[in-house]
Amino acid sequence: MSVSENIQKIKKELPIEVELVAVSKTQTHLKIKEAYDSGHRIFGENKVQEIVEKYEILPKDIKWHMIGHLQSNKVKYIAPFIDLIHAVDSEKLLKEIDKRAQQNNRIIDCLLQIHISTENTKFGMSENESNQILLRKEQFKNVNIKGLMGMASFTNNINQIKEEFDFLYNIFSKHCFLNTLSMGMSGDYKIAIDCGSNMIRIGSTIFGARNY
């Protein structure tokens, strides 16, 4: 099926409260434009240089989400236009986002990334670290912490994936002021939705195999 057909198929299956982020990393401008022309507007990227290049070329009403690990020294490049930063994995990074948002006279929406997998290669903060930040969220004047994000272990063990998603949902549910829970990708988004996710990040199921 085409990119637009894949998007429509996924959207028809999703509960109305679940938002779809089309993960367009490594995809061509033409493929993204095909998804755009089908009516989709939310795209996720994991590299700063790539997202900046695509922002400059593609339609300006696209909502760009930064879904990959973000280095503090690169925040300045996306601060003028980014719609949502998913992977805020440290207070140092949050402070830098706040600083750059202020310089651009913006309030930038962010999600705190929680480490829920068994893999040390994945980024994220602990529940305690996130709680400490959320207790002091008012000190970040130009950042809106609107939710949490997590990545489950890369495994075929469905029970393990479900336990990790349940763990993240439990943290999320303790904070009534949070409204976005970003968890679930092409291989596990249906489990994530069952566990309470309301934002999923889908790449290969929409665009096909990535061009590394």
C-alpha positions in Angstrom: 0.0 0.0 0.0 1.0 3.6 -0.4 2.1 5.9 2.4 -1.3 7.7 2.4 -3.1 4.4 2.4 -1.0 3.1 5.4 -1.8 6.3 7.4 -5.5 6.1 6.7 -5.5 2.4 7.7 -3.8 3.1 11.0 -5.9 6.1 11.8 -9.1 4.1 11.3 -7.9 1.5 13.9 -7.0 4.1 16.5 -9.2 5.2 19.4 -10.2 8.8 18.9 -8.1 10.0 21.8 -4.8 8.6 20.4 -2.6 10.9 18.4 -0.4 9.5 15.6 3.2 10.8 15.1 4.5 9.7 11.7 8.1 9.0 12.2 9.8 10.4 9.1 13.5 10.0 10.0 15.6 9.1 7.0 12.5 9.4 4.7 12.6 11.6 1.6 10.8 14.9 1.3 8.6 13.3 -1.3 7.4 10.6 1.0 6.7 13.1 3.8 4.8 15.3 1.3 2.7 12.3 0.3 1.8 11.8 4.0 1.1 15.5 4.3 -1.1 15.5 1.2 -3.2 12.8 2.8 -4.0 15.2 5.6 -1.4 14.2 8.2 0.4 17.0 9.9 2.5 15.5 12.8 5.9 14.2 12.0 8.7 12.9 14.2 12.5 13.1 13.7 15.4 12.0 15.8 18.3 14.1 14.4 18.5 17.9 14.6 20.2 18.5 11.3 17.6 16.4 9.5 14.6 18.1 11.1 16.0 21.6 10.5 16.5 20.7 6.8 13.0 19.3 6.4 11.5 22.3 8.3 13.0 24.7 5.8 11.8 22.8 2.7 8.4 21.4 3.7 5.1 23.2 4.5 5.2 25.4 7.5 2.0 24.1 9.1 3.7 20.7 9.8 4.0 20.1 13.5 7.5 18.8 14.1 8.2 16.5 17.0 11.8 15.8 18.2 11.6 12.1 19.3 15.3 11.2 19.6 18.0 11.9 22.1 18.7 15.6 22.1 22.0 17.1 23.1 21.8 20.4 25.0 24.1 22.2 22.6 21.7 21.5 19.7 18.5 22.8 21.3 19.1 26.3 19.8 18.6 25.0 16.3 15.1 23.7 16.8 13.9 26.1 19.4 12.3 28.6 16.9 9.9 26.0 15.5 9.7 22.7 17.3 6.2 21.7 18.4 7.0 19.0 20.9 10.2 17.5 22.4 9.5 14.0 23.5 12.9 12.9 24.9 13.7 15.3 27.7 15.9 12.9 29.8 17.6 15.3 32.2 17.1 18.6 34.1 20.1 20.0 32.4 18.4 19.6 29.0 15.1 21.0 30.3 16.9 24.1 31.5 18.5 24.6 28.1 15.1 24.2 26.4 13.7 26.8 28.8 16.5 29.2 28.0 16.3 28.8 24.2 12.5 29.1 24.3 12.7 32.3 26.2 15.2 33.7 23.6 12.6 32.9 20.9 9.7 34.3 22.9 8.0 30.9 22.9 6.7 28.3 25.3 7.9 24.8 24.2 5.9 21.7 25.0 8.0 18.8 26.4 7.6 15.3 27.6 9.9 13.8 30.2 11.5 10.5 29.0 11.4 7.8 31.6 13.7 4.8 31.4 11.4 1.8 31.4 13.3 -0.9 29.5 16.0 -3.4 30.5 18.4 -2.0 27.9 21.0 0.4 29.2 21.5 1.8 25.7 18.1 3.6 26.0 18.0 7.1 27.5 15.6 8.3 30.2 15.3 9.4 33.8 14.1 7.5 36.8 10.6 8.0 38.4 12.2 9.8 41.3 14.1 12.2 39.0 10.9 13.0 37.1 9.0 13.6 40.3 11.6 16.1 41.5 11.3 18.0 38.2 7.5 17.9 38.2 7.4 19.3 41.8 9.4 22.3 40.5 7.8 22.6 37.1 6.7 26.3 37.7 10.3 27.4 37.7 10.6 26.6 34.0 8.8 29.7 32.6 9.1 28.9 28.9 8.6 25.1 29.1 5.3 23.3 29.3 5.8 19.8 30.6 2.7 18.1 29.3 3.4 14.4 29.7 5.8 11.5 29.7 7.5 9.3 27.1 9.0 5.9 27.2 10.5 3.1 25.0 9.9 -0.5 25.9 12.6 -3.1 25.5 13.3 -4.5 22.1 12.0 -8.0 22.7 9.3 -10.5 21.6 8.2 -11.0 25.2 4.8 -9.4 25.1 4.4 -9.7 28.9 7.6 -7.8 29.5 6.6 -5.0 27.1 3.2 -4.8 28.8 4.8 -4.6 32.3 7.1 -1.8 31.1 4.2 0.2 29.6 2.1 -0.4 32.7 4.9 0.9 34.8 5.0 4.1 32.8 1.3 4.5 32.8 1.3 4.2 36.6 3.7 7.1 36.9 1.7 9.1 34.4 -1.6 8.5 36.3 -0.2 10.0 39.5 0.1 13.5 38.0 -3.4 14.8 37.1 -2.0 17.8 35.3 -0.2 15.7 32.7 -2.2 14.9 29.5 0.1 13.2 27.1 1.6 9.7 27.3 3.8 8.9 24.3 4.6 5.2 24.2 4.3 2.7 21.4 6.0 2.3 18.0 5.4 0.1 15.0 6.1 -3.2 16.7 4.2 -2.5 20.0 1.8 0.3 19.6 -1.3 -1.8 20.0 0.0 -3.1 23.4 0.9 0.5 24.3 -2.7 1.7 23.6 -4.1 -1.1 25.7 -1.9 0.1 28.5 -3.1 3.7 28.3 -0.9 5.5 25.6 -2.6 8.4 23.9 0.3 9.2 21.5 2.1 6.6 19.3 5.2 7.0 17.1 4.9 5.0 13.9 7.6 4.9 11.2 8.1 1.7 9.2 4.4 0.7 9.2 3.7 3.9 7.4 6.7 4.5 5.2 8.2 1.0 4.9 11.7 0.0 5.8 14.0 3.0 6.7 16.9 4.1 4.5 19.8 4.0 7.0 
